[in-house]
Amino acid sequence: MENSDEIVKEIEKNMLKNRDNGLLLSDEHIEILERYGFDYRKYGSINELIYDLEEYLNEEGDSDSSDLDWVSQDLTERNYYANTNK
């Protein structure tokens, strides 16, 4: 069983935080974005970031980018639920 410090670190890594540019991202999102050369600070909206992620994924078609695909899907889903009139 993991010790409590490791559990807390994992929870904090996955917590959404409001970044300087207003985007709501976790540390894990940022780690993955940076790994692929995406600077989240240059985006003014989550839609712009999602668009660029999808463009990259469609162009690259790289099977090694499943983690980036996860980020794109996660952001798309949260954006849908946060910004769609129900």
C-alpha positions in Angstrom: 0.0 0.0 0.0 1.2 3.5 -0.8 2.1 5.7 2.0 0.0 8.8 2.7 2.6 11.2 1.3 2.6 9.4 -2.1 -1.2 9.5 -2.1 -1.3 13.2 -1.4 1.2 13.9 -4.1 -0.8 11.9 -6.6 -4.0 13.8 -5.6 -2.3 17.1 -5.9 -0.8 16.2 -9.3 -4.4 15.6 -10.6 -6.1 18.6 -9.0 -7.2 21.2 -11.4 -5.7 24.6 -10.8 -6.6 27.9 -12.3 -3.5 29.0 -14.2 -2.4 32.6 -14.9 -4.1 32.7 -18.3 -7.4 31.4 -16.8 -7.1 27.8 -18.0 -8.1 25.1 -15.5 -5.3 22.5 -15.8 -3.7 19.9 -13.5 0.0 19.5 -13.1 -0.3 16.2 -15.0 -1.9 18.0 -18.0 0.9 20.5 -18.0 3.6 17.8 -17.8 2.2 16.1 -20.8 1.6 19.3 -22.8 5.2 20.4 -22.2 6.5 16.9 -23.2 5.0 17.5 -26.6 6.1 21.1 -26.9 2.8 22.8 -26.1 3.1 26.0 -24.0 -0.3 26.3 -22.2 0.5 29.9 -21.3 0.2 31.1 -24.9 -3.5 30.1 -25.1 -6.3 32.5 -24.3 -9.0 29.8 -24.1 -9.4 26.1 -23.6 -11.0 25.9 -27.1 -7.7 27.2 -28.7 -5.7 24.6 -26.8 -8.1 21.8 -27.7 -8.0 22.8 -31.4 -4.2 22.8 -31.5 -4.1 19.4 -29.7 -6.5 17.9 -32.2 -4.6 19.3 -35.1 -1.4 17.9 -33.8 -2.9 14.5 -33.1 -4.5 14.4 -36.6 -1.3 15.3 -38.3 1.0 13.2 -36.3 -1.1 10.1 -36.0 1.5 8.9 -33.5 0.5 5.9 -31.5 3.0 7.0 -28.8 0.8 10.1 -28.1 -1.9 8.3 -26.1 -1.2 10.5 -23.1 -1.7 13.6 -25.2 -4.9 12.2 -26.6 -6.0 11.7 -23.0 -5.4 15.3 -22.3 -7.3 16.4 -25.4 -10.3 14.1 -24.5 -10.3 15.2 -20.8 -10.2 18.9 -21.7 -12.9 18.5 -24.3 -15.2 16.6 -22.0 -14.8 19.1 -19.1 -15.2 22.0 -21.5 -18.5 20.5 -22.8 -20.0 20.0 -19.4 -18.8 23.4 -18.1 -19.9 25.4 -21.1 -22.9 23.7 -22.7 -26.4 24.8 -21.8 -28.3 21.9 -20.4 
